[in-house]
Amino acid sequence: MQTLVEDFLQYLRHERGQSDNTAKTYAALLGKFTAWAATQGLADWKQVELQHLMAFLSQERTRSAPVGRPPLTAGAARSADRTPPENPSRRMSGESVYLEIAALRAFYKFAENEKLLPANLAENLSLPRRWQRLPKALSNDEIKKLLAPENPETPESLCDQAILELAYASGLRLSELKNLRLEQLHLDAGFLNVIGKGNKERVVPVGRTAVAALNRFIEIGRPKLVTPRSPANVFLTKRGTPFAAVTLWLHIKNRVRRAGVERNLTPHMLRHSFATHLLEHGADLRVIQELLGHASISTTEVYTHVTGNRLREIHRRFHPRA
């Protein structure tokens, strides 16, 4: 069963151009099913019937969530063979079950198209209604505190400043920030080329403040971080190596703490702030979709709910008969 899963993962990477994170997430989700199937005496995908899929998903809906871990999301792959203790008082989230079904449907569609399996059993699985999490954004005052330059100036502080300015100015994902290379920058013209999800390229404008922070880091800070083995990544650690995602996020978290911002920032919160503040100041939703690199406008539409809440709050606070 695992061999067929590996074929599917290779297809995701090489033919669909999906990121390593996406492939790891699918691997973890499908690994949970194959592990369950082994306990049922199923050694081949051709032995699996719809009733087996239904039984597995039924178990997943009632299974206790792991202790100390949030529900599985598309951007956070889990290892199927290192399962932490379960918390009997906490059930698996609907989001986790949604992703399990989505993974099975994608796998079976691939297997049917490649004639590796005779039928697509998973097409009969209906996706539950997905609860829409509203993105959280920082306030304007919090953004000002966070982006205030640090003293004394060091190569590391210049790097952090450029990362934060660019994240807020252009709405880049964490992975796009850590993978950004010097040849993608066109600061004189005020834009950069970004390689996003699925290796899709988009052009993103960069504001004057972010351009100034980037130029200052590249001219003054980055040369002191570069070693003979350093790659062309824009942002480098103090050892001259590219940032790992976790290390980059820790840098941002530490900067947030030093700036006195008390909110618990998530990796996407600066990106959400970028989109929310654009919409609040009248930007077109289609433009925001393009800037964020969303394949579907439905993904971007979540920000209309955020802005709606903001408008209601303003109305409540300032209208005399609210």
N, C-alpha and C positions, 0 to 999 in steps of 0.2 A: 504493500500500500504506500509505503514511504517513497518508493521509486517513482510512482506516478505523481506524487506531490512534488518531488524534486523537478520533474519535467515541467510541471505547471509553474514552479518558481522561476525556472530558466526562461520560460515563455514570458513571464512578467518582466524580467530584467532586460532581456535581449530583444524581444519583439514589441512589447508594449512600452518599454523605456521607463518602467516604474522605478522608484527610488529603493535603496536598500532597506529603509525603514518600512516601506509598504510591503516588500517581500518578506521581511522578518515577521511582520504582523500576521500576514497570511499563513506563514509557516507555523506560528504559534497557535493560531486558531484551528488550522487543519490538524496540527499535531495533537490537539486535545481530542478531536474526533477519532483519529487513528488509535490513540491510546485507549479510548473508551471501546472502540471496535474490537481491540485485542482481548479485552475482558469478556466480550460476548462471543469469542471464538471465530471472529471474522478475520480472515487472513488475506482477502482479495477484494478490491472494490466491486468486482462483479458479483460478489456474494451479498453486497449491501442492497437492501430494499428500502422503500419509502418508510415502512414501519420502523426501521432502524434509525433513520434520520429523525423521525418524530419522537422516538423514545429518547434519543440523545438530547434533543432540544428540550424535551419535557424535564429531563434531569437537570439541564443547565438552568432552566427557569427557577427550579426549587433549590439548587445547590447554594450553600453558604459562600459568601464572598471571602477571599483570602484576607487574613489579618494584616493590617498595616499597608495594604495596597489599594489604590483607587481602582474603580472599574476599568477594564481594558478599553482603550480608545485606539482610533486608527493610527495615531501618531506614536503609540507606545507599545512596542512588541514585548511579549512576555515569553519566557522559556517554558515550554510545555513539560519539561522533565524536572523543573525545580519549583514545585508548588509549595508555597508557605502554608502554615496552619490555617484552618478556616474559622471564621467567626459565625457561630450558629445563629446569632441574633441579626445578622445582616445578609440579605439575599443578593444574588447577582443582579446587576442593573439591567434595565431594558435595553440600554445602549450596548452592553456586552452581548446579549442574545441577538440583537440586530446584526452586529458584526459577525457573529458565528454563522447566521443564515446567509449573509452577504458573501462570506468566504466560501461556503459550500456551493452557492449558486454560481459564483465565478469559476470555481474549480470544475464543476460539472459541465458548464457551458464550454469550457476549454476542452475537456475530455470528449464531449460529444462532437465538437467541431473537428477534432483531430482523429475521430473514429477510434478512440482508445476505450470508450465505453459505449454500449449499445443504445443507451437512452439517458436523457437528462432527468434524473429523479428529482433534483432540487428545484426544477422549475415549478413544481407543485407547492413549494414552501412559500408562503406569503410573508413579506417583511412587515413586522409590526410598525405601528405609527411611531415615528421617532420623536422623542421629546426634544424640543429645540432649546438649547442653552443660549441665553442672551449673553453676548460678549460683554466683559467688563472693561471700562475705559478709565484712564486717569483723568482727573480734573485739570483745568488749565493751570491752577496754582501748583498742583503736584508735578506737572510737567516742567514748570519754571524751576522748582526746587531741584528736580532731578537733573536738569540740563545746565544748572549753574556750574561754571568751570571750577575745578578743584585747584587748591594751592597747597604746597608747592607743586609746580608742574614737573612731571616725570614722564619718561616714555610710556609707562604703563597707564598713567592717568590720561595722557593724550590719546592713547589707544581706546580707552574706555569712553572718553568724550566723543570721539569720532564714531564709535559703534552706536552709542545712544542717540546722537544727533541723526545719524543715517537711518536707524531703526524707526525713529519717529517721523522723520522727514519723508521717507519713501515707503514705509510699511513693509519692510522686508521680513521674511521668515527667519528664524534663528539659523536654519540650515543654509539659507541664501547668504546670510551675513558671514558665516564661518567659511563658506566656500568661495566668497567673492575674491576675484583676482585683479591684479593691477591693470591688465589689458581690457578689463570690462569697464574701467572708469573713463569717462569723457567729461572731466570736471570743467574744462574751459567752456564746453557747450552746455553744461548743467544737466547732464543725464548719465545714466549707466545702463549697461546691458545686464540683465539678471537671468540666470538659468534656474527656473523654478521646478515645480513638480512635473514628473514625466519628461524631464529635460526640455521643457518648453521655454523658449526665450522670449523675454519681453523687455521693452524699453521703459525705464522709470526716470522721471525728472527728480532732480536733487535741489533742494532749496539752498539759498545763499549761505545761511548759517552752517548747514551741514557741509557744504563745499569748503567753507573756510576751516571747519574742524578737520576735515579729511586732508586738506592741503597742509595744514599745520602738523598733523601727525606724520604724513608721508615725508615732509621735508625735515622735521626736527626729531620726531620720536621714533619712527620706524627704522631709520639707519642705525640706531643704537641697539635695536633688537635683532637685526639681521645677522645671520652667521653664514659661512660658506655653503652650508647645506640647506639654508632656508628656501622654501618654494616661493612662488609669486603671489601667494595669498596676501591680501591687503592687511589683514589683521593677524598679528603674531603674538605668541606668548613671550614671556621674558627669556625663554630658552631659544627663541627664534623659530619655534615650530608652529604649525597651524593649530588653531583651537579645536579641541573636541567639543561636542555640543554641550556636555555637562560642565566643562571648564568655562566655556564662554558664558553660560547662564550663571554660574557662580560669580563671575566677574560682575555681571549686571546686578545680581542680588546684593553683593557687597557694596556696590556703588549706591544702590537704592537705600541701603541701611545708613551709609555715611551721609547721604543727602537729607536724612530725616524724614523720608516718606514712609509712613507706617503701614500702608497697604501691602498685602501679600501678593506681590507681582507673579504672574504666570508668564511663561515664555511668549505667549501671544498678546499680552496686554498692551505693549507699545504698538503693535500692529493694529489692534482693535482701536486704540486711541487715535491713530492716524486716520482710520476710516471713519470713525464716529465724528471726529472734529471736522473732517472734510464735509460730511453730509450735513452737519449742523450749520455749516457756513454756506450751504447752498450748492454743493457739488452734485453733479448728475450721477445717478446710481450706476449707469453704464460705464462712466469714466472711472469710478471707484473700482468696479469689477475688473477693468483692464489694468489698473494700477496694482491691484492685489494679485492678479494672475489667477482669478477664479475661472474655471472652465464654464460654469453655469451661473446665470444671474440669480438663480434661486439661493445659491450660497451667500451671495452678497446681500440679498433682501433682508437678512436677519438684522442688518443695521437700521432698517426702517423702523423696526420695533423699538430699538434703542432710542432713536431720535423721537419717536412717538412718546415714549416715557418721559424723555427730557422736556418735550413741549408741554405735556400735562403738568409736570412739576413746575415749570415756569408759570403756566396759567394759574395753578393753585396758589403760588406764592405772591403773584403780583396783581391778579385781577380782583377788584374790590368785592365782587359777589361770587368768588370761587368757593 
